[in-house]
């Protein structure tokens, strides 16, 4: 009898190293590769070799993590709820503590175990919040944190889990399973000089796209019936690059050139 796997729940703030997230990422990755035909022996060997190659990057200390998804959702509510916007629809400046409207009340409305001070600290660090006298004003609707700190590394786990979840769902053998949207635009010979323009386009169009869908999800959240079943749902947009092999690299271009000379 196949053992039923426990339901995965995102790790909340203040739990230290997000071991559950890491283990869940490994679980999903292994399941996906197993469906691609790799054997357990090959996978164990590859993982062991990868761990050896990157042994110096492992950290043996515990650190605190912020739940970025909940902190970002606070901005969604701040920009959407009538109590938190002015007549023109712009978000109101809020005090940190106190009754509604305040960041403390907003945090409580979103739920979870987030502390007000932690929310403010994260949003300030992400440059999504600005202090204005005794109050705070959001600078944008999204909280994008990019950095080498612990928060940034935890942030990297969330889209990884989401992408693996989508790929696993779409690789299921059931013919009646509806695929989740997953598409890519690919160009194998993009000039390096075009990278900056492309990155700017992805950022602008991607954020516009996500803001529309974020507002749609929040409207659906507000319209939910009391006690109605819910799911963790998200949409991701990402850009990627793969290095092009150097033709002058030993064993690559030189070997090909050698073979070409022999046939002349």
N, C-alpha and C positions, 0 to 999 in steps of 0.2 A: 504494500500500500504506500502510495506516494505521500510523504509528509507535507502538510500544508504550511507554506511559508508565512511567517507573521506579517501583518500589515505594516507597511513602512510609514512612519510619521516623521516629518521634518524635525530636526533638532531645534529646540528653542534656545533663546539667549541664556547665557550664564551656565551652560552645561560643560564648559571646558572644551577639550579637543573633540570635534564632531566625529567620533569613531563610528557612530551609526551611519553617517553619511558616506564615509570612506568605505565601509564594509558593503553598503548597499551599492555603491558605484562598482566595486569589484564584482559583486554578485551579478549585476546586470551585464557588465562587460563579458564575463565568462559565459553567461547564457547566450549572449549574442554571438560570440566566437564559436561556441559549440554548434550553433545552427549553421555556421559557415563551413563546418567540416573539419576544424582543427581537432586533433586528439588531445586527451587530457595530459598525456605524457609530453607532447610538444609544448603545450601551454605552460605546464609546470616548469619545464626547462627554460622557456623564454622569460617567464616571470623571474625565476631565480637569477638568470644572467642580468636582467635589467636591474634588479635590486643590487647586485654586486657592482654594476657600473656606476650606480648613483648612490652608493652607500654614504658618501660624504654629505649628501643633501638631507638625510634623515635627521629629524630633531626629536630628542628624547624628553622635551619639557612640555608641560601643559600651559595653555594660554586661554584667555577668554575670547569668546566669539559673539558678535552681534548678529541677530537675525535680520539680514539685509532686506529680505523680501517683505517682512512686516514693517520695517522702517520706511521702505519705499511706498508701501500701500498707504501709510499715513499721509503721504503727500497727495495721493489720489483722492482720499476723502477730504483733505484740506481744500483741494481745488474744486470739489464737486458738491459738497453738502451746502444747502442754502444758509445754514447758520454760520458757515465759515468763509463766505464770500460776500463782497459788497454788491451794490446794484448793477455794476458793470460786469460782475462775474469774476473779479480779481480776488485772490485770497487775502483775507484780513490779517493784519499783524496780530500775533497772539502772545499772551503772557505764558511763561513756563508753567506756572501752577495756578490752581483755582478752578472755579466752576466753569461750565461751558459759556463761551468758547475759550478754550485754553489748550496748550499742547498736552497737558496732563489728562484732560477730559478726552481729547482726541485719541491719545494712546489707549485709554481705557475702552473707548468705543471700538477700536480695532481689535482689542483682545490680545491674548497671549501673555507672556511674562515680561514684556519689555518695560524697563524703567524709563521715566521721563528724561532724566539726566543722560541716560545712554542714547536715547533717541536724538536728543539735541546734539550731543557730542558727535554722533555718527553723521547726521545731516550737515553739520558745520564742516566736518572733515571732508565730506563728499562735495562741499561747496554748493549744496542745494538749499542752504539756509543762511540768512544773514541777520546779525543782531541790529536792532533799530531802537536805541534807548533801552527801555526795560522789556521790550518785546522782540519777537523774532518774525521775520518775513521770508517766505520761500522764494528762491531765485528761479526755480524751474520745477516742472512737474515730476521730473525723474531724478533719481539719486544714483548716478553712475560713479562708482568708486573704482579708481584705477591706481594701483600702487603695489608695492612689494611687501606691505605689512601683512599681519595675520588676517585682518578683515578682507583684504584683497584675495588672499589665498582661499579663504572660506567661500567668497563670492564665486570663485572659479568652479567650485564643486556643484553649484546649483544648476548652471546651464549644462554641465556634463551629465548630471543625473537626468535632466529633462530630455536631452538629446538621446541618451541611451534608452530612456523609456519609450520615446517615439519610434526609434529603430526596432526595438523589441516588439512593440505593438504591430508595426507594419510588416514584420517578418513572420508573424503567426501564420500557421498553415490553414487556418479556417477561412474558407472562401467567402463566408458571409460577414467577415470582420471588416468594418469600415476603416479605411486607412486614415491616420492623422496626417495633416498637411506636412509635407517635408519635401522641399525643392531646393535646387541650387542653380546658380548661374556660374558657368565655368569658362575660363579662357586660358589656354596653355601657354600663350606668348604675350602676356601683358608687359609692355615696356616699363622698366623701373621708374621712369620719369612720370608715369601716369598714376603711380601708387597714391600720391598725396591727394590728387583730385578724386580718385575713387574712394578713398577713406572719408573724405569730406562728404561725398554724395551718400555713402552708406549711412554715415552719422545723421545727416539731415533727413533723408527719406525714411530711414529706419525708425528714428524717434517720432516722426510724424505718424507713421503707420502704427507704432506701438501705443501712442497716446490715444488714438481713436479706439483701438481695441481695449485698452485699459479702461476707458470711459464706458464702453459697452459692458465689460465684465462687472464694473461697479454698479451700473444700472440694474443688471441682473441680480447682483448681490442684494441690492436694496429691495428688489421686488420678491425676494424669496419668502416663502411662507414659514412661520415659526415651526421649528423642528424638522424642516425639510432637509433631506440628505444633501450634502455638499461634497465637492471634490476640490483638491488643490489643482488649479488650472493656470497655465501660463503660456505665453508666446515668446519665442526667442528669435532674434535676428543676429547673424554673426558673419564676419568676414574672415577668410583664411587664405594663407599662402603656403605653397610647397616650394622648397628650394629646387632650382634647376641644376642638375649635375654639371660640374665644371668640365669642359672638354679637355682641359689640360691636366686634369687630375690623374695621377699615376694609376694605371690599371684600367682607365676608361678611354679617354681620347687617344692616348698614346698607343694603346693596343689596337684601336680601330684604325688609326693611321698606319700602323705597321701592316695590318691585314690588307689595307687598301693598296699599299705600295707593292705587295707581293702579286697583286692581280694586274698590275700595269704591264 
